[in-house]
Amino acid sequence: MDAYLAYTIEVYITEALWWVLLVVKVFALGDSIIRKDEFFVAADKQNKVFWLLLLGVFLFLHIVFRNSAFLNMIGTVAALVYLIDVRPTLRAMHQR
């Protein structure tokens, strides 16, 4: 495999990963928008404003600072914490 082909494959993988992580962050932010603030407080998961600011800022940083792996990683962790920990709790409270 020559160096150019390896570089091209790396560029496509990086681009695809960037888009996947963007979708994850948009989904987390969108989900936090539709949840009621009372559920966040009752579930003891910070509050809605905290999650909206956190997810919104990191989504903005993801788009603006496209090549910043460090900021992207922190934002991805925040979005995954919301999706794995907070969202299921809020959904369970909504179904009651």
Contacts in CASP RR format, 6 or more apart in sequence:
PFRMAT RR
TARGET T0000
AUTHOR 0000-0000-0000
METHOD contacts of the structure
MODEL  1
MDAYLAYTIEVYITEALWWVLLVVKVFALGDSIIRKDEFFVAADKQNKVF
WLLLLGVFLFLHIVFRNSAFLNMIGTVAALVYLIDVRPTLRAMHQR
18 66 0 8 1.000
18 72 0 8 1.000
21 62 0 8 1.000
21 72 0 8 1.000
21 76 0 8 1.000
22 59 0 8 1.000
22 62 0 8 1.000
22 63 0 8 1.000
24 76 0 8 1.000
24 79 0 8 1.000
24 80 0 8 1.000
24 83 0 8 1.000
25 55 0 8 1.000
25 56 0 8 1.000
25 58 0 8 1.000
25 59 0 8 1.000
25 62 0 8 1.000
25 75 0 8 1.000
25 76 0 8 1.000
25 79 0 8 1.000
26 59 0 8 1.000
27 79 0 8 1.000
27 83 0 8 1.000
28 55 0 8 1.000
28 78 0 8 1.000
28 79 0 8 1.000
28 82 0 8 1.000
28 83 0 8 1.000
28 87 0 8 1.000
29 52 0 8 1.000
29 55 0 8 1.000
29 56 0 8 1.000
29 59 0 8 1.000
29 79 0 8 1.000
31 82 0 8 1.000
31 83 0 8 1.000
31 87 0 8 1.000
32 48 0 8 1.000
32 51 0 8 1.000
32 52 0 8 1.000
32 55 0 8 1.000
32 82 0 8 1.000
32 86 0 8 1.000
33 52 0 8 1.000
35 48 0 8 1.000
35 90 0 8 1.000
35 94 0 8 1.000
36 48 0 8 1.000
36 94 0 8 1.000
37 47 0 8 1.000
37 48 0 8 1.000
37 49 0 8 1.000
39 90 0 8 1.000
39 93 0 8 1.000
39 94 0 8 1.000
40 46 0 8 1.000
40 47 0 8 1.000
40 48 0 8 1.000
40 50 0 8 1.000
40 51 0 8 1.000
40 86 0 8 1.000
40 90 0 8 1.000
41 47 0 8 1.000
42 93 0 8 1.000
43 86 0 8 1.000
43 89 0 8 1.000
43 90 0 8 1.000
43 93 0 8 1.000
45 51 0 8 1.000
45 85 0 8 1.000
45 86 0 8 1.000
45 89 0 8 1.000
45 90 0 8 1.000
51 82 0 8 1.000
51 86 0 8 1.000
54 78 0 8 1.000
55 78 0 8 1.000
55 79 0 8 1.000
55 82 0 8 1.000
58 71 0 8 1.000
58 74 0 8 1.000
58 75 0 8 1.000
58 78 0 8 1.000
58 79 0 8 1.000
61 68 0 8 1.000
61 71 0 8 1.000
61 72 0 8 1.000
61 75 0 8 1.000
62 71 0 8 1.000
62 72 0 8 1.000
62 75 0 8 1.000
65 71 0 8 1.000
65 72 0 8 1.000
END
